[in-house]
Amino acid sequence: MTTPEGARGYLWTAASLGLVFALWEAVVRVFRVPSYLLPGPSEVFVALVGHWGNLVGQSVVTMGEVLIGFAAAALVAIPLAMLIVVSPVLERLLYPPMVATQSIPKIALAPLFIVWFGFGTTPKVAVAFLISFFPIVVDTIVGLRSVDPAMVQLARSMGAPPHRIFLRLRLPNALPNVFGGLKVASTLAVVGALTGEFIGADRGLGYVLVHASAQLDTALLFATLVTLSVLAMAFFFIVEAVERLMIPWHVSQRARPS
Amino acid sequence: MLHEAPVVVPTSRGPAAAPAFIDVTGVSKSYPTRDGTPVLALDDVSVWIAGGEFVSVVGPSGCGKSTLLSLTAGLIQATRGEVRIEGRPVTAPYTNVGIVFQSDLLLDWRTVLGNVLFQFVMRGENPRPHEPRARALVASVGLQGFEGRHPFELSGGMRQRVALCRALVHDPPLLLMDEPFGALDALTRDQLQVDLQRIWQESRKTVMFVTHSIAEAVFLSDRVVVMTPRPGRIREVLTIDLPRPRDLDVRESPAFAQYVHRVNRLFREMGVIRG
């Protein structure tokens, strides 16, 4: 990871980013671009530092909504997927309404949730939950169903009852797919929480975005975007780190050929 | 020993014969197809295998030899007829057996040792007490030192050897093998045939071995069952009277060639090999 080649890679990335920033700053200065349109990186940095306290506070709010929504989605979706795989009756009962509700854009539900749950954390968590839910269910179902049928035959000839086949064969085999769903859901949960905050407009980074845009404080807008990107990336990387811990054996975790 | 013609054993057993370990009587298997007309995979097949015998089943693709093995294992049920193991009818997956398929079916998330011991995990038994035996088996197939590796670190031949250990670790009296070496290269295949013969001679398990390689069947077996193309019937059962233990050189002997020739002739007569 921090081999000479790796370190040189980081250097190149830093250099290219530096170049982009330098160019950006130059363009803004030379063409006297008004800062409400496009602030230079120096201005964004000043806004970032200046609003640091507020940004940190709002970050906690937003990430709190994201994490609760995401965790709730995972805790409901994974057992639900297991039930659907195990019981054909439940599958026929649950799958169609699940798919039908997925066709409703979650972000369109946000105003409804405001009516139902008022302002505050709940509607944002609800949107984050709903939007993360489906990818986790679908990916988990696919994972649970993707066991080689010959392996199931082999397990039956070893005398394994269905519950043991499920726990010791289907479940571990499904983990890579489950994590695929979780990674997708992690990015969607951020979108969901933000959307709730756009509509709710009382707290969180989404609120800061709306407020900054209304005030034409584009530097703050940029600063908030930077903060959001960093947070969303960090969340994704954490999920990936857990994945590496849980499924080190999987082909997706092995060193890629150079 | 040179024979004029290989001995053909009738498929029905005489009344004074010892009870068969595996007894397949009048078994037919048909599968429903999408357009309604059923396809007959096996047609009135009767065959028996004595305890401690190594019997191969050879036939062209689609002749139903894998179906026959699955029926013997109890993984599927016959449409007509009966399969008995040790006198008892097989109506559910038979568990006092070790099975090896053409694909190794090893679990990616378990080590070599973990995969071998999976046999006990699936049976609901604590694998720990069996660890020394598992290690000994792994060593006996030449994989000593690889116990902690994962399947993706092994070659195809190595993986199939692990699968073989998994099928043997619980010391079953019966071994069912469905083209276990079919996906391997010729050299690995030869090695594994030698290994399998050695393991069998040491333990004298009853073995039903499905293969499409005539040479492999003749090399390994006491008897070779030759099947017809679909619908599968027993064409002939040859007794292989070559002395044991057989090393790979026996494949160059005239007696060996005669057996192989006989089976080839049968295949040509059945239209399996044209020209």
Chai-1 contact restraints between the chains, C-beta under 6 A:
chainA,res_idxA,chainB,res_idxB,connection_type,confidence,min_distance_angstrom,max_distance_angstrom,comment,restraint_id
A,A150,B,F101,contact,1.0,0.0,6.0,A-B,restraint_1
A,A150,B,L105,contact,1.0,0.0,6.0,A-B,restraint_2
A,M151,B,L105,contact,1.0,0.0,6.0,A-B,restraint_3
A,Q153,B,L75,contact,1.0,0.0,6.0,A-B,restraint_4
A,L154,B,L105,contact,1.0,0.0,6.0,A-B,restraint_5
A,A155,B,M122,contact,1.0,0.0,6.0,A-B,restraint_6
A,R156,B,P93,contact,1.0,0.0,6.0,A-B,restraint_7
A,S157,B,A73,contact,1.0,0.0,6.0,A-B,restraint_8
A,S157,B,P93,contact,1.0,0.0,6.0,A-B,restraint_9
A,S157,B,I99,contact,1.0,0.0,6.0,A-B,restraint_10
A,M158,B,Q119,contact,1.0,0.0,6.0,A-B,restraint_11
A,M158,B,M122,contact,1.0,0.0,6.0,A-B,restraint_12
A,M158,B,R123,contact,1.0,0.0,6.0,A-B,restraint_13
A,G159,B,T95,contact,1.0,0.0,6.0,A-B,restraint_14
A,G159,B,R123,contact,1.0,0.0,6.0,A-B,restraint_15
A,A160,B,M122,contact,1.0,0.0,6.0,A-B,restraint_16
A,P172,B,W109,contact,1.0,0.0,6.0,A-B,restraint_17
A,W249,B,D108,contact,1.0,0.0,6.0,A-B,restraint_18
A,W249,B,W109,contact,1.0,0.0,6.0,A-B,restraint_19
A,W249,B,H150,contact,1.0,0.0,6.0,A-B,restraint_20
